[in-house]
């Protein structure tokens, strides 16, 4: 049966195009640099896993021994391919920060006798829809049980930002794992979810009701249904532009980021003569000239409009040919968005079809509802088929056409 995970579901929710690259075509990007944040988090996790392994065998290592193990793990894993993007940081500063994270956790939880560890890196695999055809899998950093019979799901985080209690009360990750352990051990009564934010020495604890777990399961199944509807074609997976784009592994192939990746680091002459750069700079210059003449009608404004149209056509051809939706310039960038638009017969250009359409609606029970709607409102109505009467849906479907709509914008470059 198909199996999903928290990270897989959240990937689709954050950016369907990234999901396509990672999980549908499993795109292999050679020589992808390792991000320091991932390395840093992994080494902290590994050190705490080592610590609890010692505790499980009856010994409590000292803080010094734990930090020595952290340093050993760090040294064995560090490589020149690790990328540091944070200004003012280097390997030694990250190492010191890691020692602080592990050391603070040690001080807060020593002597580690508040609960019995059931398992480290506990795999949970469970049925998501109770029909044995959609599975869910995940790994718990530490699963434990205390003397009162309460089960505890622990997760270590090295985030730069400390979230709020409300953030974590709505966070789905550990709640998925609760569903899993309740299937694995049906006698469980109470479960507490703990996120340890190592940089801040803070732990945020949350619990879930049975209804919240049911809602979580249903929301996940809804996202999985959306994934299934997307099929296998790249164009069906929308590219979602967010601040996370800067950290995506697929920047070199993504329509939003690929031009920026292509031109970054080019020699100055090659950069200035790159076709996309030249076109965006030319468009920005023409737009600036037009703004200067705003409110003044001259032959020059007509000429500028003609030039702008020519540049936009050339930009559209360039971007379409290269599979780009954002094209860089020196100070500005152009965005190109193509979408499908539902169109109904127009009275001005499709009179015969329009007349048939209108007559059919007038003879139907729905005329009072749609007679006052303009084309835009009809499109909105058509986008909500689940709310439409089947007969009305059938009438609209017989006359609707899908047209491709392209919009071009210009904006300041992303920082």
N, C-alpha and C positions, 0 to 999 in steps of 0.2 A: 504494500500500500504506500502511497506517497507520504513522505514524512517532512514536517516543517519544524522550524525552531523559532524562538523569539527573534533572533537576529535576522532570520529570513523574512519573517512577516514585517518587521520594522523597516527592513531594507526596501521592500515594495512600497510601504506607506511613505517613506521619506523620498524615494525617487524610483519610480518604476523602471526607468532606463538603466539605472545602476543594477537593479534586480536582473534585467535582461542580460547584461554583460556577465554578471557573476553566476547566475543560477540557470539561465536558459541555454546560452551558448558556451558558458564556462570559459570566457575569453582568457587566454594565457598571455600575460604581458611580460615579456622577457626583461630581466634586469630591473625589476621594480624595486626602488629603494625602500628600506624599512624605516618606518616612522618611529622616532624616539619615544613617543607617547605609548605605543604598543609594547615596545621593548621594556620600557620603564615599568608599566603595569604588570607585565608578565613576570619580571624578576621579583617584584614585591609579592605577587601571588605565590611564586615558587618558594620564596623564603618562608612564608607563613604556612604553606603546605608542609615543608620540611619540619617546621617547629611542631606542628600538631602530630606529625608522624612520630616524633620523639615522645610526645606526651602520651600517645596511644599505646606505646610500648613500655610505659611506666617511668619514663625519665623526663624531667623538666630541664631543658638546657638553659644555661645562663643567657643573659642579654648579650654578653660579649660573644658567646658561641653562635648565637643566632645572627648577629651582625657579620661575623666572620663568614658564615655560610652565605649570607646575602652577597658579600663581596666576591666570594668564589663563583657564585652563579652569574654575577654581573661580568666578571672577567672572562668567563668561559663563553659568554654569548655576545659580547660587544664586537662590532666589526666596523670597518670603514664605510660600509654601505648604509649605515644608519644616518638618517637625515634629521638635523636639528633646525627647526624653523623659528623657535622662540628667541627673540633678540636678547643678548646678554647671557644666554645659557650655553654651557659646554658640557662635555662628558662628566667632568669632575663635579660640577654643580648638580647635575642630575644624580650622580652617585651619592652625593651628600644628602640630597633631598630624599632619596630612597632609604638611606640609613635612618633619617629622621622619621619617615613613615613607619618603617618596621619597628624602630625603637619605641615610638609613641604607642603603637599597638601593644607591644610587649608590656610596657609599663601599665597600660590600662587594664590588661586582662590577666596578668600574672597573679596567681599560679595556675591559671587555666583549668580550674576545677568547678566552674559554674554549671557545667553540663558534661555529658558523656558524648564523645564524638562517635557517630554511627559510621560515617564514611567521609573521606575526602575526595573531591572531584566525583561525587556520586552522579552516575548517569541516571536520568529519569526518562523513560520512554513510555508513552501512554496513548490511549485512544482518545482523540479529541472530540469525536461526534457520536460516540457510543454505538457506532455501526461497524467498527473494525475496518474502515476504509480510508481514514485520514489519521495519521499518526503525528505525534509531537515528541521532540527529543530535546534534552538540555543537560547541563552539567552544573551541579551545586558545588560551590567552593568548599563548604563544610556543612554537613548535616548532623545535627546533634539533638539530644533529648535530655531534659533535666529531671530532677527527682520528683517533680510534681506531674510528670507525664506530658509536659508541653514539648512539642517538637520545634526545633529552631533551624531555619534556613539562613545561612550566612553568605554574604557576598562582599568581596573586597573591591573597593573603587579607588582609583587614583585621579579622579576628576580635578580640574583646576577650580571648578565652582562648586560650592556647597549648596545643594538643592534644599528646598523647604520641605516641611512635613507633608504639605499638600501635594508637592511634586511626587513624593514617594508613595503616598497613599493611592495615587493613580498610576504608578509605574507597573507595567504588566509582567515584567520578567520573572520575579520570584513567585508571583501569584500563579503563573503557569506551572512552576515547579511544585507549588502546593497541590494543584490538581493532580500532578503526577504522583506525589508521595501518598496522597489519599487513596489513589487507585492501588498503589503497591502495598500499603498497609491500611486497610479499611477501618481498623479499630482506632485510628488517630482521632482524638477529640479536638485539640487546640493546636494551632500552628502560628508561630510568630516569624515574621520576615525581618531580617536585619541587614542593612547596608552599612558597611564600615568605610567611612570616607577618610582614608589614611592620611592625606595631606593636612587634614584639619583635626585629627584625633577625635572625630565625632561619629557616633552611631545613630542612625535613624531607624526606628522600629515601626512596623505597620502590621495590621491584621486585615483579613478579608472575611466578609460574610459569605454564606452559601449563595445568596443572590448575586453578589459581586463576582464570584467565581463563575457562575452560570452566564452572566453578562459578558465576562471576559472571553469565555469559550465561544459564545455566539458572535462576538465582534471578530474574533480570529477567523471563524468559519466564513464570515462575510468577506473578509479580506482575501481568504483563500479562493472564494468563488470569483472575486474580481481578477485574481491571478489567472485562474483557469479560463476566464472569458477573454483574457488578453491574447491567448494563443501562443504562437511561436514567432510572429513577425515583429521585427524591431520597431516599426512605426507605430505599433499598438501600445508600446510602452512609453508613456509620456516622460519627458525630461523635466524634472522639477528643480528649479534653480534656488538654492539656499546658501547660507554661509558654509555649509558642509562641503560644498563643491571644491573648496580649497584643499580638502583632505582626501578627496576621492582618488582611488587608484586608476580610474578610467578617464582621466582628464585628456589624455592624448587622442582618444577616440570619441569623446562626448561632443555633441554638436555645440554645446554652450562653451566648452573650455578649449577645444582642439586648436582654434586659431591662436589664442593666447599662448598656448604651449608651443605652437609652431614658430611664432615670431620672437618669443623670449630668447635672448642670448644670441640672436643673429648679429653679425657684424653690421655696423651702422649703414653702410652702403646697401647691403642686402636687405636690411630692414626698411629703409626709405623706399626701395624699389619693389618691395613685396606687393603684389596686386591688391590684396585686401586693404593693407595700410594706405596705399595711394588713394583708393576709392573712398575710404572713410574720411581721410583728411580733406579730399576734394569736396565731399558732401558737407563736411563741417564748415569749410570756408564759404561755400555757397549759402548755407543756412545763415551764417553770420552776416553776410552781405544783405540777405533778404530782411533780416531783423533790423538792420540799419535803415532800410527803406520802408519800414512798416508804416502803413497809413498813407504812403505816398505812391500814387499810381504813375509809373513811367514805363516807357518801352523797355527799360533795363530790367524791371521786375518780371516782365514777360519772358525775357531772355533767360533770367536766372531760373524761373520756373521750368523752362524747357531743359536747361542744363541739369537741374535737380532731377527731373524725370529720367533723363538719360543715365545719370550716375546711379540712380536707384535701380534701373533696369539692369545695368551692368553688375551692380552689387548683388542683386537677386540671382543673376545667372552664375556669378562666382560662388556665392554661398550655397546654392543648390547643387552645383557641380562638385563642391568640396564637402557637402554634408554638414554645413555649419549653420547655426542659428544665432551666433554672436560673432561679429567681425570687428577686430580692433583697429583703432587709429592711434595717433599720438596722445591725444587728450580725451577723445570721445570714442564710443563704440556704438555700432549699429546692431539692433536686435531684429531678427526676422522670425515671425511666428506664422505658421501655416496651420489652419484648422478647417474642419469640415462644417459647413453651414447648411441647415435644412431650408429649402426654398420652395414656396408654393406659387402657383401660377400668378403672373403679374397682369393686371388689367391693361397696362400700357403696351406691353410687348407680346403677350400671350392671350389675347382677348378670347379666342375660342375655348381654350382650356380653362381660362378664368371663369367664363360663363357657365361651363359644365360644372365646375367646382362649386360655384355659388349656388346654382340651381339645386344641386344634390344636397347641399347643406340646408337650403331653404325648405326642402321637402322632408328633411329629417327632424327628429324631436330636439335637435341641438342648436337650431338657428338662433334662438334667443340668447344662448350662451356665447356663441362665436361671432355673431353679427357685428359686435362692437370692437372686435379684436383687430389690431393691425398686424402686419406681417411679422414683426418682432414678437408680438404676444403669441401668435400662432406657433412660431418656432419654439418658444418657451413651453407651450402646451405640449408640443410633440416630443419634447425631451423628457416628458414625465409619463411614459406609456402605462406604468403601473396604476396611475390615478385616472386614466381615461376609460370611458365606457368602451367596450370592445367594438361596438358598431361605429362609434365616432373614430376610433383608432383605425378602423378599416377604411373609412372614407378618406381620412387624411393621408393614409398610407398609399392610396391609389393615385394621389396627385403630387406627393412630395418628391422633390429631387434634392440630391446632395451635391453641393458645389464646394470647391476648395477656395478658401479665403486666405489671402496673405496680407499681413500687416507688418510694416517696417517702422521702427522707432529709433531714435538716437538719444543717447544718455551719457552721463559721465562714466568714466572707467571705474570698474569695481576695485576697491582697495585690496 
